[in-house]
Amino acid sequence: MSDDVVTTPAERAITLAIAGDTFAALRLLDPLMRRDVSATQRSAYGLCIARERGQTRDGFEYCARGMHEEPERPLHYLCSARIHLHLGQKREAIALLRQGLTCPTAGDPATEQIQAILRQLGVRRRPPLPFLHRDHRLNKYLGKLLGRLGLR
């Protein structure tokens, strides 16, 4: 789905949702949801209603149905992960994004967006004491101390 080949409102809405313009995508998807829609349209709609209307539970349900119907499409994982990021649930979002990267679709715009989001989120450094959990009190304070001293 490149920008010059998008013809139907559904394809345009999915392209807008992948790009992050959920408001415009919701305006296109709302009338389509009254009839039978594809799994990709359902996932994009789930992302849109979660971000624009705050209906996160319904958004997750739409994305989960899409993942169940088409587990090989990275778009479903992208939409669900963006809902998690919207709610501040970074760990769950990263797990879904990584799962979306395992889908065997090459050249999919959703895969490119997944890679961009993972790059933007970054990678955590190793804890100063790797044999302890990263949330352990010693790791937290030692990491802060080493950071202030410029050794980390």
N, C-alpha and C positions, 0 to 999 in steps of 0.2 A: 504494500500500500504506500506508494510514493505520493507526494503532494499533487503531482500533475495527473495522476490516474484516479484520484478520489472522485467518485461520481454520485453515489447515493448519500442521502443524509446520514444513514447509519454508519457508512464508512468514514464520512467526515467527522461524525461525533466520536468514533473510536480514535481517530487520529488526534482530535483535540484533547481527548481524555489522556492519551499517552503523553502528549506534549505538556499536560498539566493545566490546561484551560478547562476546568470542570464546569464552570458556569455556562460557557457557550455549549459545551457538550451536553449538559443537562437540558438546555433549551431544545436541542435537536432530538434527544433520546426520549424525553417525556411523552410526546405523542406516539412514539413507536412502541412504548411499553404496553399499550392497550391491546396489542395483538401479539401473536406468537413471535418471539425474537430468538436470535441465536445466543449461544453461550457467551460469546465475546461481547455482544451488546449488553447482555445481562450483567457481566462483570464491570463493564465500563459504567453502566447505570448505577451499580452498587457503589463504586468509587465516588461518583458524582453526588448521590444523595447523602453519603456519609460526610463529605466535605462541605457541601453547600447547605444541606438541611439539618445536619447533625444526627441523621438516622443511621448511626454506626451499626447497630445490631442488624438492621435490614441490609445494609451494605455488605456486611460480612456474609450474610446468608446468600445474597446474590453471587458473591465471589466464590463461595464454597460450592454452590451449585455448578458454576462454570468450571471449577477445578475438577469436580466429580465427572462432568460430562466430557470435558476435553483436558485431561491431565497433561497433555503434551504441549499446551499453549502457554508460553511465558506471560502473556497478558494477564491471565487470571492471578498469577502470583504477584505481578507488579501492582495490580489494583488493590489486592488485599494488603500487601506490604505498605502501600501508600496510606491506607486507612490506619494501619498500626502506627506509622510515623506521625500521622495527624494526631493520634491519641498519645503520642510520646512513648510508645512501646517499641523502643529501638531494637531490643534483642529479638523479639518476635519478627519484626520487619526484616532484619538481616537474615534470619533463618529462611523466611519465605523467598527473599531475593536470591539467596544461594540455591534454593530448590528450583527457582525459575530458571537459573542458569544451566541446570542439568537437562532442560528440555532440548530435544534435538532439532530445533528450528534455527537455521542459519539465515542471517540477513533480516530478521524480524526487528521492527523498530522497538518493540517492547524489550528485546534483549539488549539493545543499545542503551535504552533508558535504565535498565537494571544495572548495567555496568557503570553508567554515569552516577547513579545514586550510591552504589557501593564505593566508588572512588571518592565521592563527596563526603560520605560518612567516615571514611578513613579506617585505619587499622590501629588497634590499641597496642601500646608497647607492652613488653613483658613486665610483670611485676618485679620489684627489686629482689624479693625473696620468692622464687618460683615454686618452692616446695610448700608454700602457704597459699591459701586461696587469695585471690586479688582483693576481696573485701575484708580480709583480716586487718586488724588494727595496725599491726606492725608494717604491713605493706602500704597502707594508706599514708601513715605518717612518715615513713622512711621515703616514700616516693615524693611527698611534698618537700621534705628536707633536701633531698638530692636535687629536686627541681630548683629550689631557691639558691642552692650552692652552684648551680650550673653544671652539675655532673650528670644530669639526665637529659 
